[in-house]
């Protein structure tokens, strides 16, 4: 095998310029593919993290009727026993966050606005999504306090501020009347734009009392150690809760429209990646074609002196793989260094303002997920095997006498 490696190594450097051009083309394509994928995945990772943290959780436990009818009538009883049961279902569950959610009218003395009211446990929310870090004014509510925190956009529309009184009017569980006056202790610049214009947060106990839902919640949000563990933990949790009226949803099941949006947005980068790899394949094939045709006489001589066709084919395969490995390794290293140097890209001007208006920071974060680097090696390896078919067929069909005389 060492002899074959030496022969292959010498052969690829017979024409250094051609080899370097081929390697450079592959390096550029791998670099471009990784950078495009990293930029897109980085943006989506931030989007998913925010939607999961502030909206659904990686997993969510609900009453089996709540998905088809999101009503307080379909809330379920939550206590320490259920909490321990959920936490014990899988060691990869890190935190459980109870929420009571409903729609109500938020009003000042002259006008009203629609609002999404969340009953939350302040300390759990802080652990789950650091919501207190988004306070624009005042402070977050404390447990069982008769007070609220509002999204700043909603407060501006109602012309309310910290220290003012907010009226909440709506319907509680089983048609009970629900209304109350609450002091505003803080305003939040919510990272999700729609929530900034509609969210009202109450302590869970206060919300349960207001809505005649003592001891009940509409959803139990669950965080896991790593996002990729979501499906496995969901299976464990479903097994634990199978004898109850509770069901478990993963975040893709709760937000299918977000996944569809991501898939549509990723179509163009994927198309460009395909084009890049087609260019790689054609360039690689051109190099191998030239090398093969130039060496037909050499192949004929080697076969005539006793070298087996299988051994010759192996040398050609090693040559192809050496070029692939050198190019892919260089492309991965260069892309990692480049991403580290530019992460994150800070936007400015109109682009920055447009991103801020959508509720995101004016940056383009980079993803460093390992698979996006190593998958490029797999793609180039498959291209190399495909390209290798040409010299393999040539060697297997080669007429030794004609090749030796050429």
Backbone torsions as a table, in degrees:
resi	resn	phi	psi	omega
1	UNK	NA	-38.2	179.3
2	UNK	-62.0	-35.6	178.0
3	UNK	-63.4	-43.1	179.2
4	UNK	-63.3	-39.8	178.6
5	UNK	-63.0	-42.8	179.4
6	UNK	-62.9	-44.6	179.7
7	UNK	-61.2	-44.8	-178.9
8	UNK	-63.3	-43.3	-178.9
9	UNK	-61.8	-43.4	179.1
10	UNK	-66.8	-38.2	-177.1
11	UNK	-65.1	-40.8	-176.3
12	UNK	-71.1	-19.5	-180.0
13	UNK	-101.0	12.5	174.0
14	UNK	-63.6	-41.4	175.9
15	UNK	-118.8	89.9	-173.4
16	UNK	-62.8	-40.0	-177.3
17	UNK	-62.5	-44.8	-179.2
18	UNK	-64.1	-41.9	179.8
19	UNK	-64.5	-43.1	-179.1
20	UNK	-66.5	-36.9	177.5
21	UNK	-64.0	-42.8	178.7
22	UNK	-62.8	-46.9	179.6
23	UNK	-62.1	-42.5	-179.2
24	UNK	-62.4	-40.0	179.3
25	UNK	-63.4	-42.2	180.0
26	UNK	-68.5	-41.6	178.8
27	UNK	-58.7	-45.4	-179.4
28	UNK	-62.2	-43.3	-178.6
29	UNK	-65.7	-43.7	178.5
30	UNK	-63.1	-44.0	178.9
31	UNK	-59.6	-48.1	-178.5
32	UNK	-64.5	-41.2	-179.1
33	UNK	-64.5	-43.7	-178.5
34	UNK	-67.3	-42.6	-178.3
35	UNK	-64.2	-43.9	178.2
36	UNK	-61.4	-45.7	-179.0
37	UNK	-65.8	-38.6	-179.3
38	UNK	-65.1	-43.0	179.3
39	UNK	-62.5	-45.8	-179.5
40	UNK	-66.8	-45.3	-178.2
41	UNK	-67.7	-36.3	178.2
42	UNK	-60.6	-44.4	179.3
43	UNK	-64.3	-42.3	-178.5
44	UNK	-71.9	-32.7	176.7
45	UNK	-62.2	-40.5	177.0
46	UNK	-66.0	-43.8	-179.6
47	UNK	-62.1	-46.1	-179.1
48	UNK	-65.1	-42.3	-179.5
49	UNK	-59.8	-41.7	-179.7
50	UNK	-70.0	-42.9	-180.0
51	UNK	-65.5	-39.6	179.4
52	UNK	-67.5	-43.8	-176.2
53	UNK	-70.0	-37.6	-173.4
54	UNK	-102.8	-9.7	-174.0
55	UNK	-122.2	-61.9	-168.6
56	UNK	-115.3	-25.1	-167.0
57	UNK	78.3	162.5	175.3
58	UNK	-65.2	-34.7	174.5
59	UNK	-133.2	153.9	176.6
60	UNK	-143.2	132.9	176.2
61	UNK	-97.6	130.9	179.3
62	UNK	-137.4	163.4	166.4
63	UNK	-65.6	144.6	-173.9
64	UNK	-64.0	-17.1	179.4
65	UNK	-91.5	-13.0	-171.1
66	UNK	-69.9	-33.5	-177.5
67	UNK	-63.7	-37.7	-179.9
68	UNK	-85.6	-24.2	178.2
69	UNK	-142.6	96.2	-176.3
70	UNK	-77.2	76.3	-177.0
71	UNK	-123.7	152.2	174.9
72	UNK	-61.2	-24.1	177.9
73	UNK	-62.8	-21.5	-179.3
74	UNK	-104.9	24.1	171.2
75	UNK	-72.4	164.6	180.0
76	UNK	-130.5	158.2	-176.4
77	UNK	-76.0	134.5	-178.6
78	UNK	-129.2	128.0	178.3
79	UNK	-144.9	-176.8	-177.5
80	UNK	-63.1	-32.4	-179.5
81	UNK	-64.5	-43.2	178.3
82	UNK	-67.7	-39.9	178.8
83	UNK	-58.7	-47.0	-179.9
84	UNK	-66.5	-34.9	178.5
85	UNK	-64.4	-42.3	179.1
86	UNK	-67.9	-46.7	179.7
87	UNK	-62.1	-32.6	-179.2
88	UNK	-81.9	-6.0	-177.7
89	UNK	-69.6	-30.3	-177.9
90	UNK	-159.5	131.7	-178.6
91	UNK	-67.6	-12.6	-179.7
92	UNK	-83.5	-5.2	174.6
93	UNK	-77.2	124.7	-174.8
94	UNK	-101.0	-33.9	-176.6
95	UNK	-156.7	145.4	174.3
96	UNK	-122.0	136.1	-173.6
97	UNK	-127.8	110.3	178.3
98	UNK	-78.9	141.1	175.6
99	UNK	-139.8	145.5	171.9
100	UNK	-117.3	118.7	-172.0
101	UNK	-124.9	137.1	176.4
102	UNK	-158.3	171.6	177.1
103	UNK	-104.5	133.8	177.7
104	UNK	-142.2	171.1	172.7
105	UNK	-94.8	129.1	174.6
106	UNK	-103.2	133.0	-172.2
107	UNK	-139.9	150.0	164.7
108	UNK	-104.4	-156.3	-175.8
109	UNK	-79.8	-10.0	-176.9
110	UNK	-130.8	-15.8	-175.2
111	UNK	-146.1	164.0	-179.9
112	UNK	-131.7	155.7	175.0
113	UNK	-140.2	148.9	173.5
114	UNK	-70.1	139.9	-177.7
115	UNK	-140.8	146.9	171.3
116	UNK	-96.4	116.7	-175.8
117	UNK	-98.5	127.8	179.0
118	UNK	-115.2	124.8	168.4
119	UNK	-92.4	120.0	-172.8
120	UNK	-133.5	159.9	168.4
121	UNK	-95.3	110.6	-171.5
122	UNK	-52.8	-44.4	-177.1
123	UNK	-68.0	-34.5	178.2
124	UNK	-69.5	-41.1	178.5
125	UNK	-62.1	-40.4	179.6
126	UNK	-63.8	-41.6	177.5
127	UNK	-66.0	-34.0	-172.9
128	UNK	-79.8	-43.7	-174.6
129	UNK	-140.0	10.0	179.6
130	UNK	51.1	45.2	-175.5
131	UNK	-62.1	-29.2	179.5
132	UNK	-63.3	-21.0	179.9
133	UNK	-71.6	-13.0	-177.3
134	UNK	-100.2	9.4	178.3
135	UNK	-64.7	128.4	175.6
136	UNK	-92.0	-34.0	179.2
137	UNK	-147.3	152.1	173.2
138	UNK	73.0	-147.7	-177.1
139	UNK	-138.7	165.8	177.6
140	UNK	-82.0	155.7	-178.9
141	UNK	-67.7	155.7	175.6
142	UNK	-103.8	163.3	-177.1
143	UNK	-56.4	131.8	175.7
144	UNK	65.5	11.9	177.2
145	UNK	-76.4	141.8	177.2
146	UNK	-85.7	68.2	-175.0
147	UNK	-154.3	169.0	-178.5
148	UNK	-135.3	160.3	167.0
149	UNK	-120.4	135.8	-176.0
150	UNK	-116.9	155.3	167.4
151	UNK	-66.4	139.7	-174.1
152	UNK	-64.1	-34.2	178.7
153	UNK	-63.2	-42.0	178.0
154	UNK	-66.6	-41.7	179.3
155	UNK	-62.3	-40.9	179.0
156	UNK	-63.5	-39.3	179.9
157	UNK	-65.9	-34.2	178.8
158	UNK	-91.7	0.0	179.8
159	UNK	56.0	47.2	178.7
160	UNK	-117.9	156.0	179.1
161	UNK	-142.5	-177.2	179.5
162	UNK	-61.2	132.5	-178.3
163	UNK	95.4	-17.2	176.7
164	UNK	-77.6	173.5	-179.2
165	UNK	-109.8	133.1	177.7
166	UNK	-110.3	133.1	175.0
167	UNK	-98.6	131.4	175.4
168	UNK	-114.4	128.9	-176.1
169	UNK	-131.1	129.2	179.0
170	UNK	-175.2	-156.0	-177.8
171	UNK	-124.7	133.5	-179.5
172	UNK	-91.0	-160.8	-177.4
173	UNK	-69.6	137.7	179.5
174	UNK	56.3	38.0	173.4
175	UNK	77.5	9.5	179.3
176	UNK	-69.2	143.9	177.0
177	UNK	-68.9	138.0	-178.6
178	UNK	-134.3	114.9	177.0
179	UNK	-155.7	152.8	-179.9
180	UNK	-173.6	162.1	177.1
181	UNK	-111.0	134.3	-174.3
182	UNK	-137.8	138.3	174.9
183	UNK	-73.4	140.9	176.9
184	UNK	-90.0	116.2	-179.5
185	UNK	-96.1	-17.0	-177.9
186	UNK	-166.1	158.7	176.2
187	UNK	-121.4	137.3	-175.8
188	UNK	-115.5	132.5	168.4
189	UNK	-85.6	83.6	-173.3
190	UNK	-65.8	134.5	-177.7
191	UNK	-67.8	-16.1	174.4
192	UNK	-99.9	120.2	-169.5
193	UNK	-56.4	-47.7	-178.6
194	UNK	-62.0	-37.4	179.4
195	UNK	-69.1	-32.4	179.1
196	UNK	-62.5	-28.7	-178.0
197	UNK	-96.5	3.4	-174.8
198	UNK	-146.3	-12.7	-170.4
199	UNK	-83.5	139.2	171.9
200	UNK	-132.2	129.1	-178.1
201	UNK	-112.1	128.8	173.6
202	UNK	-121.1	154.4	169.4
203	UNK	-58.1	144.3	-174.7
204	UNK	-56.9	-45.2	-179.8
205	UNK	-61.3	-40.5	179.1
206	UNK	-65.6	-42.2	179.2
207	UNK	-65.9	-39.9	179.0
208	UNK	-63.4	-40.3	177.9
209	UNK	-66.8	-42.9	179.8
210	UNK	-61.0	-39.9	-172.3
211	UNK	-98.8	10.9	-179.1
212	UNK	54.7	41.7	-177.4
213	UNK	-126.8	44.3	-177.6
214	UNK	-55.8	128.4	177.9
215	UNK	78.5	3.4	-175.7
216	UNK	-114.2	152.4	174.4
217	UNK	-137.9	162.1	177.5
218	UNK	-96.5	-22.0	-179.6
219	UNK	-156.8	145.2	175.9
220	UNK	-116.4	106.2	-176.9
221	UNK	-83.1	139.6	-173.9
222	UNK	-128.4	132.2	175.5
223	UNK	-106.9	145.8	179.4
224	UNK	-119.4	167.4	-176.1
225	UNK	-62.7	-43.7	179.7
226	UNK	-137.8	144.9	-175.7
227	UNK	-58.8	-34.8	-177.2
228	UNK	-69.4	-10.6	179.5
229	UNK	-88.1	0.0	-172.8
230	UNK	-56.3	-50.6	-176.0
231	UNK	-65.0	-41.0	-179.7
232	UNK	-64.7	-43.0	179.1
233	UNK	-66.4	-36.7	178.6
234	UNK	-60.5	-40.8	179.0
235	UNK	-63.5	-42.9	178.9
236	UNK	-63.1	-42.8	-177.2
237	UNK	-69.0	-38.2	177.9
238	UNK	-64.0	-37.8	177.6
239	UNK	-64.4	-39.8	-179.4
240	UNK	-67.9	-35.8	-174.2
241	UNK	-101.2	12.2	-172.3
242	UNK	-64.7	-24.5	-179.1
243	UNK	-90.9	6.7	-179.3
244	UNK	-111.6	179.8	177.0
245	UNK	-91.6	15.6	-178.7
246	UNK	-98.4	144.4	177.8
247	UNK	-123.8	159.1	-177.1
248	UNK	-118.7	129.4	176.7
249	UNK	-118.5	144.6	171.0
250	UNK	-91.9	162.4	-176.3
251	UNK	-62.8	-34.1	176.2
252	UNK	-64.1	-30.3	178.2
253	UNK	-72.7	-29.2	179.9
254	UNK	-86.2	-22.6	-178.6
255	UNK	-129.9	57.8	-178.5
256	UNK	-62.4	-30.0	-179.6
257	UNK	-65.7	-31.4	177.6
258	UNK	-67.2	-41.5	178.1
259	UNK	-64.8	-40.7	178.5
260	UNK	-63.0	-41.3	177.7
261	UNK	-62.1	-42.5	179.7
262	UNK	-64.2	-43.3	-179.4
263	UNK	-62.8	-41.0	178.9
264	UNK	-65.7	-42.1	-177.3
265	UNK	-69.6	-27.7	-178.4
266	UNK	-83.9	-5.7	-176.6
267	UNK	-61.7	-44.6	-178.2
268	UNK	-66.3	-48.8	176.3
269	UNK	-58.0	-37.2	178.8
270	UNK	-66.6	-39.4	177.6
271	UNK	-63.2	-43.2	178.3
272	UNK	-63.5	-36.5	178.1
273	UNK	-65.2	-41.0	177.2
274	UNK	-61.1	-43.2	178.5
275	UNK	-60.6	-43.5	179.0
276	UNK	-59.3	-42.3	-178.3
277	UNK	-75.3	-26.5	171.4
278	UNK	-65.0	-41.7	176.7
279	UNK	-62.0	-43.0	177.2
280	UNK	-57.4	-49.6	-177.2
281	UNK	-60.3	-42.9	-179.4
282	UNK	-67.5	-42.4	178.1
283	UNK	-64.4	-42.8	178.5
284	UNK	-62.5	-44.4	-179.4
285	UNK	-64.1	-39.0	178.1
286	UNK	-60.6	-42.5	179.1
287	UNK	-64.2	-47.7	-178.6
288	UNK	-65.7	-38.3	178.1
289	UNK	-60.8	-48.3	180.0
290	UNK	-62.5	-45.7	-179.9
291	UNK	-61.5	-38.2	-178.3
292	UNK	-69.8	-47.5	-177.2
293	UNK	-66.2	-34.3	178.9
294	UNK	-69.0	-22.0	-171.3
295	UNK	-111.0	15.2	-179.7
296	UNK	-61.2	-40.5	178.6
297	UNK	-64.4	-39.9	177.2
298	UNK	-61.5	-42.2	178.7
299	UNK	-62.2	-42.4	-179.9
300	UNK	-61.5	-42.7	179.5
301	UNK	-64.3	-45.4	-179.2
302	UNK	-60.7	-42.1	179.8
303	UNK	-69.4	-33.8	-178.7
304	UNK	-70.9	-25.5	179.9
305	UNK	-92.4	5.8	171.6
306	UNK	114.4	-1.5	178.2
307	UNK	-71.0	133.6	-178.3
308	UNK	-75.9	148.0	-179.8
309	UNK	-60.7	-36.4	178.8
310	UNK	-63.2	-40.1	179.6
311	UNK	-67.4	-40.6	178.7
312	UNK	-65.2	-40.4	178.0
313	UNK	-63.2	-37.8	179.2
314	UNK	-63.6	-40.4	178.4
315	UNK	-61.6	-43.2	-179.9
316	UNK	-65.5	-37.8	177.6
317	UNK	-64.6	-41.6	179.5
318	UNK	-63.4	-39.6	177.3
319	UNK	-59.0	-46.0	-179.7
320	UNK	-62.4	-42.7	-178.1
321	UNK	-69.8	-36.0	179.0
322	UNK	-61.6	-46.5	178.6
323	UNK	-61.3	-41.8	-179.3
324	UNK	-63.5	-47.8	-177.6
325	UNK	-63.4	-43.9	179.3
326	UNK	-61.0	-44.5	-176.4
327	UNK	-69.9	-45.6	-177.5
328	UNK	-66.0	-44.2	179.5
329	UNK	-60.2	-44.8	178.5
330	UNK	-62.9	-42.4	-179.9
331	UNK	-63.5	-41.1	179.6
332	UNK	-66.2	-45.7	-179.2
333	UNK	-62.8	-46.9	-178.9
334	UNK	-63.3	-40.9	-179.5
335	UNK	-66.7	-39.5	179.1
336	UNK	-63.4	-43.8	179.0
337	UNK	-63.5	-43.5	-179.7
338	UNK	-63.3	-43.4	180.0
339	UNK	-63.9	-38.8	177.7
340	UNK	-64.1	-36.2	-177.8
341	UNK	-71.7	-34.3	-173.9
342	UNK	-101.5	-9.9	-176.1
343	UNK	-75.3	127.0	-12.8
344	UNK	-89.2	161.6	174.7
345	UNK	-83.5	124.0	-178.5
346	UNK	-93.1	125.8	179.7
347	UNK	-86.6	159.7	178.1
348	UNK	-144.9	169.0	175.6
349	UNK	67.0	-143.7	-176.5
350	UNK	-64.2	-35.9	179.7
351	UNK	-62.5	-42.6	179.1
352	UNK	-64.1	-42.9	-179.1
353	UNK	-64.9	-37.9	178.9
354	UNK	-63.2	-40.6	179.3
355	UNK	-68.8	-40.4	178.2
356	UNK	-62.6	-40.6	179.4
357	UNK	-62.3	-27.4	178.0
358	UNK	-84.1	-2.4	176.4
359	UNK	93.8	18.2	-179.3
360	UNK	-120.0	159.1	175.8
361	UNK	-70.2	146.9	-176.9
362	UNK	-78.1	57.7	179.1
363	UNK	-137.6	157.8	171.0
364	UNK	-113.0	100.9	-179.4
365	UNK	-76.3	154.4	178.5
366	UNK	-105.1	142.5	176.5
367	UNK	-94.6	139.2	177.2
368	UNK	-117.9	31.0	177.7
369	UNK	-59.6	127.1	-174.9
370	UNK	-57.2	-36.0	-174.2
371	UNK	-64.1	-30.8	-177.9
372	UNK	-68.9	-21.2	175.9
373	UNK	-83.7	-47.9	-173.0
374	UNK	-77.3	-23.1	179.3
375	UNK	-65.7	-26.9	178.0
376	UNK	-66.3	-37.3	176.4
377	UNK	-61.1	-38.9	178.6
378	UNK	-65.1	-43.3	-179.8
379	UNK	-61.6	-46.4	-178.9
380	UNK	-66.9	-35.0	177.2
381	UNK	-61.8	-42.6	178.4
382	UNK	-65.5	-39.2	176.4
383	UNK	-62.4	-42.4	179.7
384	UNK	-61.3	-41.8	178.5
385	UNK	-64.8	-38.3	178.3
386	UNK	-65.6	-44.6	179.5
387	UNK	-64.5	-34.2	-177.7
388	UNK	-64.2	-19.6	-179.6
389	UNK	-60.1	-32.6	-178.5
390	UNK	-65.0	-56.2	178.0
391	UNK	-63.3	-30.6	178.3
392	UNK	-63.2	-46.5	179.2
393	UNK	-64.2	-39.6	179.0
394	UNK	-60.9	-44.9	-178.9
395	UNK	-67.1	-42.1	-177.4
396	UNK	-67.8	-30.0	-178.1
397	UNK	-99.8	1.3	-172.5
398	UNK	-66.3	129.6	172.5
399	UNK	-85.6	115.3	-170.4
400	UNK	-62.8	-42.5	-176.8
401	UNK	-67.2	-44.8	179.6
402	UNK	-65.5	-39.1	-179.5
403	UNK	-67.9	-39.3	-178.1
404	UNK	-69.0	-28.5	-178.1
405	UNK	-88.5	-12.7	-175.0
406	UNK	-73.3	NA	NA
